[in-house]
Amino acid sequence: MQNLSTYCQKSNFEESRNLPSSLNMKCTHGKTSKKASNSNVFKDKNTFVNEKVHAGNQIDDVFQIKEHCTIDIDVTELGKVIEGNKKNDDSGFKKEYASLLYGDQYPCNIGKLPGNITKNRFKTILPYDHSRITLERKCSDYINANYIDGIGQENDYIATQGPKQNTVNDFWVMVWQEKVAQIVMLTNLVEETKTKCIQYWPDLEASMDCDILTLKTTEERRYAYYVIRRLNVKHRQKHENRTVTHYHFTAWPDHGVPDPICLLLFHNHVERTKRTSYGGPTIVHCSAGIGRTGTYIAVDALYKESQRNNKINIAEYVKDMREKRMNMVQTCNTMEFLQKLEAAKIDLPANDSLIRKEVQRLLTVQPQYTEADYKLASDYRDMSSSVLPMDKYVLFLTSTVSKRGNYINAISVPSFTNRDKFIITHYQNPADAVDFLRLITDHESEVVVCMDPLSSVESAEQWLPTITKAKSLRPFKIELQEEHKTEIRCRKIRISHKGIEDKECLVEFVEPLYNFNLKESQTASQILGLVSLVEKIETDNPITVVSRDGAALCGVFCVVYNLIQQLTMDEEIDVFSAVRLLQTRRPELCNSLEEYELIHEALYRFIKSQKEEHIYYNQ
C-alpha cells in the first residue's frame, strides 16, 4: 500500500501508477527554498529540506519539495494505508508530517503589538492577521483566535488558546459576537502542576459577569472522560439570553495522544447534542490552541467529509488549517493518531445494525496487540490464565508481603462516569490466593462481584470464612460479618491486614447461587439482578469483577452496568461503542455472539421493566 502522501518528481513519477484505484492523487505546488542546495536529505537525493520553513519541526529528517502530491483515500482503504505508513519506523507518517509548512507563514503583526503581547499565552504562537477574530468594540479588538474552515464550509470553527485571567472577558465577547452555541475544551485547567487554562465559566448554579454579559452554569454532567455543561449567557444591555453548551474533554494526556475510542465517544456526544440555532462556528481550544485543537477540528471536518464523499485527504486538510492558524496538529504522532481516529470513526455502525453484523464488525475493528504490549506478564511468566493484562492497563499490588511480588493479572476498566470504576481479574490459584486479598485491600475495593458461585472456586477455600469460622491467610484475617441470599448471595466480609500499618476493610462479596448458562433465557435476568444489586451499594471506590479467566461474563456485567448509567443520564444507549471501549483494555471481553446477545437481552428486560414501572406508577 502506498503512503498517504506520495512525493513525486519527474524522475520517480512512474511509481505512482501502482496506486490502488480507490486512491485519487492530487498534486499541489509547494514553496522552494533558496537554501535547498545546502540542506540535508530524507533518504532521497532529489528531496530537499527547507530549513527556514521547518525550523522547529519535530521530525529529525524533514523536507520540502517542488511538487507535493497528496492522496484522497477511500475510507475503506484507511486500515491498509495506516499499515503502509507504519512500515520502516513510521516513515510514511514522518514524510507526511515533514511536508507540512511549519512556523509563521503569514504576518502576525497585531499579536505582536505592545498592548496585545500580554494577551498571548505563548510568545511564539500568534494568530495570523488575515484570519484572526476581530472583536467589534471600542477598546482592544484583539484576541488570540483564528477562523478555521471546514471542508467546503468557510469559518466553520474558531481555534483559540485557553483563556488567561486577562482574556476571559475577550473570550466571552467573542462567543456572543460570533453567535457561538458550543465550546469544545480539550485541556484540564492544570496538568502536571502547570496551569493550562483558567476556569472561565462559573460553578454549577453560580453566576459571573464578563464585560456586558452575565453567565450562569445551569447544568453539569460528569462522564468518565468528559464533562458537559449548559450555560445561560445574558446580554445585559440587549436583555437577550442564549444557551451555550460547554464540552470539556478531560482525558487527554499531557504527553502523547488519548485513547482513540475515548475521544470518539466524546465527539459522538458533541455531534448528537450540539445546537446550531444561532448559526455560529464552534469554538475549539486547548492551551495553545494548535495541537489538540487541530486534531479535534480535523476529526470533525474529515468525518463529515467521509460521510459526504467516502474519501478523505488528511494531509491536505491539515495543510489548509495551517493556512489559517500556525502549526495546527503539532506532532508526527498526531498524524498517525488522526488516521486511526478516522478509521475507527468510520467503522462505527448505526445503532440499528443487526446483532450478528455488529459482532462481526467488532471482531474486524478489534485492536491488534503484540507481545510487546504484554511484556510484564511475559517477564513474570504468568501462566495463571490464557487472558493476560496489557502493560498499559495493568494494576500493581502495593502492600508488602514476604516472598511476594507486586504483579497480579488485573486491569482497570471504566464505567460510563468513572474511568477507573472496575477492576477485572481472575480467581487466583490456591498458592496465590493471598494476592487476591492484597488486590482488594491495596485498591480499597468495597465491592467484589463474582461471576461464579464461590463454592465452585478452589482457591476460595483458602480465604472464604463462614459465620462460625474466621479464616487466616497471612498477613490477613478474614471474618464474615453477615450473609443473606435470594437469587444472589451477598456476604459482608471484614478483611484485616496485620502489618507495619494495621489496615481493615469491609467488603461486599456478591455472587450468583448457580453457574450462569448462556443458553438459558433466565441468565439475562440474573445478570440484570446482579447489576441492579451492585448499583444500590453506595461506593466511590473501584468495583472488582472476577471470573475464572478474567474475561468470561466480566465484560457483560460491566457493559450492562455502563449502559444502564448511559440510559439514565442520556436516555439512549450505544452497545457497540460500550463493548468496543472495553475491548481496547482487554480484547477477550464480550468477544462472542452469545455474550453480545446476552447484553442486548438484559438491556431489553431493563427497559421493559422501567416502562412497566412507569405505567404502574401513573395508574
C-alpha positions in Angstrom: 0.0 0.0 0.0 1.3 3.4 -0.9 1.9 6.0 1.8 -0.9 8.6 2.4 1.4 11.2 0.9 3.3 10.2 -2.2 6.1 12.6 -3.1 6.8 12.6 -6.8 9.2 14.3 -9.2 9.7 13.6 -12.9 12.4 11.1 -12.1 10.1 8.8 -10.0 6.6 9.7 -11.0 6.2 6.3 -12.7 6.0 4.7 -9.2 2.6 6.4 -8.6 1.0 4.3 -11.3 0.9 1.5 -8.8 -1.6 3.3 -6.6 -4.9 1.4 -5.9 -7.9 2.5 -7.9 -9.6 3.7 -4.7 -6.9 6.3 -4.2 -7.1 9.5 -6.1 -3.9 11.6 -6.5 -3.9 15.3 -6.1 -0.8 17.4 -6.9 -0.1 20.8 -5.4 2.9 23.1 -5.9 4.9 23.7 -2.8 7.3 26.5 -2.0 11.0 26.1 -2.7 13.8 27.4 -0.6 16.9 29.3 -1.7 18.8 27.2 0.8 17.8 24.0 -0.8 21.2 23.2 -2.2 22.7 23.3 1.3 20.1 21.2 3.0 20.1 17.6 4.2 18.1 14.9 2.5 15.4 12.4 3.7 17.0 9.2 2.3 16.4 10.6 -1.2 19.0 12.7 -3.0 16.3 14.5 -5.0 14.3 15.6 -2.0 15.4 18.8 -0.2 14.9 20.3 3.2 13.5 23.8 3.5 15.4 24.8 6.7 13.5 28.0 7.4 10.0 26.6 6.9 10.8 23.6 9.1 12.7 25.2 11.9 11.4 23.5 15.0 9.7 20.7 13.1 9.9 17.7 15.4 10.9 15.2 12.7 14.6 14.7 12.5 14.8 14.5 8.7 12.4 16.9 7.1 11.9 18.0 3.6 10.1 20.4 1.3 10.0 19.7 -2.4 8.8 21.4 -5.6 5.9 19.2 -6.3 3.9 17.7 -3.5 1.3 15.0 -4.2 -1.3 14.0 -1.6 -3.8 11.3 -1.9 -7.6 11.2 -1.4 -8.1 8.0 0.4 -11.2 5.8 0.1 -12.4 5.3 3.6 -12.4 1.6 3.1 -8.7 1.7 2.5 -7.7 3.6 5.7 -6.6 0.5 7.5 -4.3 -0.6 4.7 -2.9 3.0 4.5 -2.1 3.0 8.2 -0.3 -0.3 7.8 1.8 1.1 4.9 2.7 4.3 6.7 3.9 2.4 9.8 6.5 0.5 7.9 10.2 1.4 8.3 9.8 3.1 11.6 6.7 5.1 10.7 8.4 6.6 7.7 5.1 7.3 5.9 3.8 9.3 8.8 7.2 11.1 9.2 7.3 12.1 5.5 3.7 13.2 5.6 4.2 15.4 8.6 7.5 16.8 7.4 5.8 18.0 4.2 3.7 20.5 6.2 4.8 24.1 6.5 5.9 24.9 10.0 6.1 28.2 11.8 4.6 31.6 10.9 4.0 31.7 7.2 1.9 34.9 7.2 2.1 38.2 9.1 1.1 38.1 12.8 1.7 41.9 13.4 -1.4 42.6 15.5 -0.5 39.9 18.1 3.0 41.5 18.4 1.7 45.0 19.3 2.8 46.1 22.9 -0.8 46.3 24.1 -1.5 42.7 23.0 1.6 40.8 24.0 0.3 40.0 27.5 -2.8 38.5 26.0 -0.9 35.7 24.3 -0.4 32.5 26.4 2.8 31.7 24.4 5.3 34.1 22.9 5.6 32.3 19.6 2.0 31.2 19.0 0.2 34.2 17.5 -2.9 34.5 15.2 -2.4 35.3 11.6 -3.6 38.8 10.8 -5.6 37.7 7.7 -7.8 35.1 9.6 -7.9 36.5 13.2 -11.1 37.2 15.0 -11.6 41.0 15.3 -13.7 41.9 18.3 -16.3 44.6 17.5 -15.8 47.0 20.3 -14.3 50.4 21.0 -11.4 49.2 23.2 -9.0 46.5 22.2 -10.3 44.3 19.3 -7.6 41.6 19.8 -7.9 38.0 20.8 -5.6 35.1 20.0 -8.0 33.3 17.8 -8.5 32.4 14.2 -11.3 31.3 11.9 -10.7 27.7 10.5 -12.6 26.5 7.5 -14.4 23.2 7.4 -14.2 21.2 4.1 -16.4 23.2 1.7 -17.6 25.4 4.6 -16.0 28.7 5.5 -15.4 29.7 9.1 -16.9 26.5 10.5 -14.6 26.7 13.6 -12.7 29.1 15.7 -9.4 27.9 17.0 -8.2 29.7 20.1 -5.9 29.5 23.1 -7.1 28.6 26.6 -8.3 31.9 28.2 -6.0 33.7 30.6 -7.0 35.8 33.5 -6.8 39.0 31.4 -8.6 37.5 28.4 -11.7 35.9 29.9 -13.8 39.0 29.0 -12.5 38.9 25.5 -13.3 35.3 25.1 -17.0 35.7 26.1 -17.3 38.8 23.9 -16.2 36.6 21.0 -18.7 33.9 22.0 -21.5 36.4 21.8 -20.3 38.3 18.8 -19.8 35.1 16.7 -23.1 33.6 17.8 -21.4 30.5 19.3 -23.6 27.7 20.7 -20.9 25.2 21.6 -17.4 25.4 23.0 -15.1 22.3 22.9 -12.4 22.4 25.5 -9.5 19.8 25.2 -7.3 20.6 28.2 -7.6 20.3 32.0 -7.1 23.5 34.0 -3.8 22.1 35.4 -1.7 19.3 34.0 1.5 18.1 35.7 1.4 21.2 38.1 1.3 23.6 35.1 -1.6 25.9 34.5 -3.0 25.3 31.0 -6.1 27.4 31.2 -8.1 29.3 33.8 -11.7 28.4 34.7 -13.6 30.9 32.6 -17.1 29.6 33.5 -19.0 29.8 36.8 -19.5 26.8 39.1 -22.8 25.0 38.9 -25.7 27.3 39.8 -23.3 30.2 40.3 -23.0 33.4 38.2 -20.3 35.6 36.9 -20.1 38.9 34.9 -17.9 39.2 31.9 -17.9 42.6 30.2 -21.6 43.2 29.3 -22.5 39.5 29.7 -23.7 37.6 32.7 -23.0 33.8 32.8 -24.7 31.1 34.8 -24.0 27.4 34.7 -27.4 25.7 34.8 -26.4 22.1 34.3 -23.3 19.9 34.7 -23.0 16.2 33.8 -19.8 14.3 34.5 -18.8 11.3 32.5 -15.7 9.1 32.6 -13.8 11.1 30.0 -15.6 14.4 29.7 -17.9 16.9 31.4 -20.9 18.6 29.7 -22.1 22.0 31.0 -25.0 24.2 30.0 -24.5 27.9 30.4 -27.1 30.7 30.2 -25.5 33.8 28.7 -27.4 37.0 29.2 -26.6 40.3 27.4 -27.4 42.9 30.0 -27.9 45.8 27.5 -29.9 43.9 24.9 -31.8 41.8 27.5 -31.2 38.8 25.4 -30.4 35.2 26.6 -28.6 32.4 24.8 -27.7 28.9 25.8 -24.1 27.8 25.3 -23.0 24.1 25.7 -19.5 23.5 27.1 -18.0 20.2 26.1 -14.9 19.5 28.2 -12.7 16.5 27.3 -10.7 15.7 30.4 -8.7 12.6 29.4 -6.0 14.0 27.1 -2.6 13.1 28.5 -0.1 15.9 28.8 2.3 14.0 26.5 1.0 11.9 23.6 -2.5 11.2 22.5 -5.6 9.9 24.2 -7.3 6.6 23.7 -8.9 6.9 20.3 -12.2 5.4 21.4 -12.5 7.8 24.3 -12.1 10.8 22.0 -14.5 9.3 19.5 -17.2 8.8 22.2 -16.7 12.4 23.2 -17.0 13.5 19.6 -20.1 11.4 19.2 -21.7 13.1 22.2 -20.9 16.5 20.8 -22.4 15.6 17.4 -25.6 14.1 19.0 -26.3 17.1 21.3 -24.9 20.2 19.7 -27.2 23.0 18.7 -27.0 25.1 15.6 -29.8 27.5 16.4 -27.5 30.6 16.4 -25.7 29.7 13.2 -22.2 30.5 14.5 -19.0 28.5 14.4 -17.8 26.0 17.1 -15.1 27.3 19.3 -12.3 24.7 19.9 -9.5 25.3 22.3 -6.8 23.6 24.3 -3.9 25.5 25.9 -2.0 26.8 22.9 -4.9 26.4 20.5 -3.0 24.4 17.9 -2.1 20.8 18.8 -5.2 19.2 20.4 -7.3 21.8 18.8 -6.1 21.0 15.3 -6.6 17.3 16.0 -10.2 17.7 17.1 -11.2 20.0 14.3 -9.6 17.6 11.7 -11.5 14.7 13.2 -14.8 16.6 12.9 -14.3 18.0 9.5 -12.8 14.8 7.9 -15.6 12.6 9.3 -18.2 14.9 7.8 -16.3 14.8 4.5 -16.2 11.0 4.6 -20.0 10.9 5.1 -20.4 13.0 2.0 -17.9 11.6 -0.4 -16.4 8.4 1.1 -13.0 9.9 0.6 -10.7 12.0 2.8 -7.3 13.7 2.5 -5.9 14.2 5.9 -2.6 15.8 4.9 -4.3 18.3 2.6 -6.8 19.3 5.3 -4.1 19.8 7.9 -2.2 22.0 5.4 -5.4 24.0 4.8 -5.8 24.5 8.6 -2.3 25.8 8.8 -3.2 28.4 6.2 -5.5 29.9 8.9 -3.5 29.3 12.1 0.1 28.2 12.5 1.2 24.7 13.4 -2.3 23.2 13.6 -1.7 19.5 14.6 1.6 19.7 16.4 3.4 16.3 16.1 4.1 13.5 13.7 2.4 11.0 16.2 -0.8 13.1 15.9 -0.9 12.5 12.1 -0.9 8.7 12.8 -3.5 9.3 15.5 -5.7 11.2 13.1 -5.6 8.3 10.6 -6.5 5.8 13.3 -9.3 8.1 14.6 -10.9 8.4 11.2 -10.6 4.7 10.6 -12.2 4.0 13.9 -14.9 6.6 13.4 -15.9 5.3 10.0 -16.2 1.8 11.4 -18.9 2.8 13.9 -22.1 1.1 12.8 -25.6 2.5 13.1 -27.3 1.6 16.3 -30.0 -0.4 14.5 -27.5 -2.8 12.9 -28.2 -6.5 13.4 -26.5 -8.0 16.4 -24.6 -10.6 14.3 -23.3 -7.9 12.0 -22.2 -5.8 14.9 -20.3 -8.7 16.4 -18.5 -9.3 13.1 -17.7 -5.6 12.9 -16.3 -5.7 16.4 -14.1 -8.6 15.6 -12.9 -6.7 12.5 -12.0 -3.5 14.3 -10.7 -5.1 17.4 -7.4 -3.6 18.4 -4.4 -5.7 17.4 -1.8 -6.1 20.1 1.7 -7.7 20.0 3.9 -9.4 22.6 5.4 -6.1 23.4 2.1 -4.9 24.8 2.1 -7.8 27.3 5.8 -7.6 28.4 5.1 -7.5 32.1 3.0 -10.7 32.0 5.8 -12.3 30.0 8.5 -11.1 32.4 6.6 -12.6 35.4 6.0 -15.8 33.4 2.2 -15.5 34.1 0.7 -18.9 33.3 -2.3 -18.4 35.5 -4.7 -17.6 32.7 -4.8 -17.5 28.9 -6.1 -13.9 29.2 -3.2 -11.6 30.1 -3.1 -7.9 31.2 -1.7 -5.3 28.9 1.1 -3.3 30.4 -0.8 -0.1 29.7 -3.7 -1.0 32.0 -2.3 -3.5 34.5 -2.7 -2.8 38.2 0.0 -3.4 40.7 0.0 -4.6 44.3 1.4 -2.1 46.7 1.4 -3.9 50.0 4.5 -5.8 51.2 4.1 -9.5 51.8 7.1 -11.7 52.4 8.3 -13.5 49.3 5.5 -12.0 47.1 6.0 -9.6 44.2 3.8 -6.7 43.1 2.4 -8.3 39.9 -1.1 -9.6 39.5 -3.2 -10.3 36.5 -5.7 -7.4 36.9 -6.7 -4.4 34.9 -8.6 -1.2 35.3 -11.7 -0.7 33.2 -14.0 2.4 33.0 -17.7 2.8 33.7 -19.8 5.4 31.9 -19.0 8.0 34.5 -15.7 6.9 36.1 -12.6 6.0 34.1 -11.3 3.7 36.9 -14.5 2.2 38.2 -13.9 -1.5 37.6 -11.0 -3.9 38.4 -11.2 -7.0 36.3 -9.3 -10.1 37.4 -9.5 -13.9 37.7 -9.6 -16.2 40.7 -6.1 -16.8 41.8 -4.6 -20.3 42.1 -4.6 -21.6 45.7 -0.9 -20.8 46.1 -1.5 -17.2 45.1 -4.8 -16.6 46.9 -3.2 -14.0 49.2 -2.6 -11.8 46.2 -6.4 -11.6 45.6 -6.8 -10.2 49.1 -3.9 -7.8 48.5 -5.6 -6.6 45.3 -8.9 -5.8 47.1 -7.3 -4.1 50.1 -4.5 -2.3 48.2 -7.0 -0.7 45.8 -9.6 -0.2 48.5 -12.3 -2.1 46.6 -15.5 -2.2 48.7 -17.5 -4.4 46.3 -16.4 -7.7 44.7 -18.7 -9.2 42.0 -18.0 -12.9 41.4 -19.4 -14.3 38.1 -19.4 -17.8 39.6 -20.6 -19.3 42.9 -17.6 -19.2 45.2 -18.4 -22.7 46.3 -17.1 -23.8 42.9 -13.9 -21.9 43.1 -11.0 -23.9 44.5 -8.9 -21.0 45.8 -11.8 -19.5 47.7 -11.4 -22.3 50.3 -8.1 -20.6 51.4 -9.8 -17.3 52.5 -13.6 -17.6 52.4 -14.9 -17.5 56.1 -18.2 -18.8 57.4 -20.4 -17.2 60.1 -18.8 -19.5 62.7 -15.3 -19.7 61.5 -12.9 -16.9 60.5 -10.0 -17.6 58.1 -6.4 -16.6 58.4 -4.1 -16.2 55.3 -1.0 -14.4 56.4 -0.9 -11.4 56.8 -4.7 -11.3 56.6 -7.6 -12.2 58.9 -10.9 -12.7 57.2 -14.2 -12.6 59.1 -17.8 -13.0 57.8 -20.0 -10.2 59.3 -23.3 -11.0 57.7 -24.8 -13.0 54.9 -28.1 -13.2 53.0 -29.3 -14.7 49.8 -32.3 -14.7 47.4 -31.3 -15.5 43.8 -28.0 -13.8 44.7 -25.8 -14.4 47.7 -24.4 -11.4 49.5 -21.6 -11.6 52.1 -20.2 -8.7 54.1 -16.7 -9.6 54.9 -14.1 -7.9 57.1 -10.5 -8.2 55.9 -7.9 -7.1 58.4 -4.2 -6.7 57.4 -1.8 -7.0 60.3 1.4 -5.5 59.2 3.6 -2.4 59.6 0.4 -0.4 59.5 -2.8 -2.2 60.5 -5.5 -1.9 57.9 -9.1 -3.0 57.9 -11.6 -3.2 55.0 -15.3 -4.0 54.9 -16.1 -5.6 51.6 -19.4 -6.7 50.0 -19.0 -10.0 48.1 -21.8 -10.6 45.6 -22.2 -13.9 43.7 -24.8 -16.0 41.9 -26.2 -19.1 43.6 -25.7 -21.2 40.4 -23.3 -21.1 37.4 -24.6 -18.9 34.6 -25.7 -20.7 31.4 -25.6 -18.5 28.3 -28.2 -20.8 26.6 -30.8 -20.3 29.3 -33.3 -17.5 29.0 -33.2 -16.6 32.7 -29.5 -15.7 32.5 -30.2 -12.2 31.3 -32.5 -11.6 34.3 -29.8 -13.0 36.6 -27.2 -10.7 35.2 -29.6 -7.8 35.5 -30.3 -8.7 39.1 -26.6 -8.7 39.8 -26.1 -5.3 38.2 -29.1 -3.8 40.0 -27.9 -5.1 43.4 -24.4 -3.6 42.9 -25.8 -0.3 41.7 -27.6 0.1 45.1 -24.4 -0.3 47.1 -23.1 3.2 47.7 -19.3 3.4 47.0 -17.0 5.7 45.1 -14.2 3.1 45.2 -13.4 0.5 42.5 -15.7 -2.5 42.0 -13.8 -5.7 41.5 -15.3 -8.1 38.9 -13.9 -11.7 38.9 -14.3 -14.8 36.7 -12.3 -17.9 36.0 -10.2 -16.4 33.3 -10.7 -12.6 33.9 -12.9 -12.2 30.8 -15.9 -14.5 30.6 -19.0 -12.6 31.7 -16.9 -9.8 33.3 -17.4 -7.7 30.2 -21.1 -8.5 30.1 -21.5 -7.2 33.7 -19.5 -4.1 33.1 -21.2 -3.2 29.8 -24.7 -3.7 31.2 -23.8 -1.6 34.2 -22.4 1.1 32.0 -25.3 1.2 29.6 -27.8 1.5 32.4 -25.8 4.5 33.5 -25.9 5.9 30.0 -29.7 5.3 29.7 -30.3 7.0 33.0 -28.2 10.1 32.1 -28.7 10.5 28.4 -31.9 8.4 27.6 -30.1 6.5 24.9 -27.6 3.6 24.7 -24.8 2.6 22.3 -24.0 -1.1 22.9 -21.4 -1.2 20.1 -19.3 1.6 21.5 -19.6 0.4 25.1 -18.2 -3.0 24.1 -15.6 -1.5 21.9 -14.3 0.7 24.7 -13.8 -2.3 27.0 -12.1 -4.3 24.3 -9.4 -1.7 24.0 -8.4 -2.7 27.5 -8.9 -6.4 27.1 -9.9 -7.8 23.6 -11.3 -11.0 25.2 -14.2 -9.1 26.8 -17.6 -9.7 25.2 -16.0 -11.3 22.1 -18.7 -13.9 21.4 -22.1 -13.7 19.8 -23.7 -15.3 22.9 -22.3 -12.6 25.3 -23.3 -9.8 22.9 -26.8 -11.2 22.7 -26.9 -11.5 26.5 -26.1 -7.8 26.8 -29.0 -6.9 24.5 -31.4 -9.2 26.3 -30.5 -7.8 29.7 -31.0 -4.2 28.5 -34.3 -5.1 26.8 -35.6 -6.5 30.1 -34.3 -3.5 32.0 -36.1 -1.0 29.6 -39.2 -3.1 29.7 -39.3 -3.2 33.5 -38.8 0.6 33.6 -41.8 1.1 31.3 -44.0 -1.2 33.3 -43.0 0.5 36.5 -43.8 3.9 34.9 -47.2 2.7 33.7 -48.0 1.2 37.2 -46.9 4.5 38.9 -49.2 6.6 36.7 -52.3 4.4 37.1 
